[in-house]
């Protein structure tokens, strides 16, 4: 019909959402997977208070699953000892809610918690957790669940949608896909160059339906290969690399490693002052610093002044007034070389930045590595936009993160 059997099943599930049918086969598989994991591993609630009293009963009644214990990760913050001592998610906690049931539960020790991460199933017990899933995964915890993927039919929607971040749009729970969106998804699936891209695309769509990290973890490649994936892209010795989202120079470092330090020129855009200083400090240490141009601005389709929100690598431009301003400019108006490779990871501004590079892209046909996860529909809208501009290109999709973040579309000249 539209693709292989697995893709056709996925499309049927997407159409079913139009009739508010969200208890699909992937939801059922998620619950069965959770129940089976809890038969052989310890279910640990990560964090005290909040919904602890209710979820212990809910898990037992609905899944026949018992909670083994609770880990109080905030103790690491208080003592400044442990892997979570300085995690940003602490700032979002309501401590009154957090400590509500602490003296009524079985707390497990730090030693037991970290001893065998592979034997633990994590349930994150808090409203807002932008960093916790990734941090847990990096520590070896591969079975991670949250209120959004296990309790979405139990808790009020206003609690489940409490997380809101300027740097990326949260996944939409129980979302009804329009016929136009489904048509675009079918179109993109059939444009993707290889089977791996199609499988990645399907896994990310299943994540959108279930918010189950099983799919993002199963489909991810090594983070170190992001943007410079040897399986996907070839690099020459005379690249003009456009780094949109320069941060502290981490992408440039990866580029130099991938090219053995051989290139023609690099332009790196970074609007935030602290990050820009780190970027320049790194570049000043390089022998090739004279071939690298740093620009203290974000990328957009025109010159404009925004405000900045967020911090570190998640800093983004916003119309909301803050204490920091940032300039944005277009690529077409700010480079003096013909670009051969453009990378973008710019916290939801990818389409606007692409519009600001349309002249160079259509005329000079550079390689592109564009993040497509900051907005819910970037996953199909950005590749299809590029396909209209560049009909002869081949398109490959890869994913490099344990959560919804770090999905990249590669657009490559044939």
ABEGO torsion letter per residue (X at the ends): XABBAAAAAAAAAAAAAAAGBABBAAAAAAAAAAAAAAAABBBBBBEBEEAAAAAAAAAAAAAGBBBABBBBAAAAAAAGBEAAAABAAAAABBAAAAAAAAAABBBBBAAAAAABAAABBBBBBBABBAAAAAAAAAAGBABBBBAAAAAAAABBAAAAAABBBAABBBBBBGBBBBAAAAAAAAAAAAABABAAAAAAAAAAAAAAAAGBAAAAAAABBBAAABGBBAAABBBBAABBBBBBGAEAGAAAAAAAAAAGGBBABBBBBBABAAAAAAAAAAAAABAAAAABBBBBBBBBABBBBBBBBEBEAABBBBABBBABBBBBBBAAAABABBBABBBBBAGGAAAAAAAAAAAAAAAAGBBBBBBAAABAAAAAAAAAAAAAABAABBBBBBBABABABGBBBBBBBX
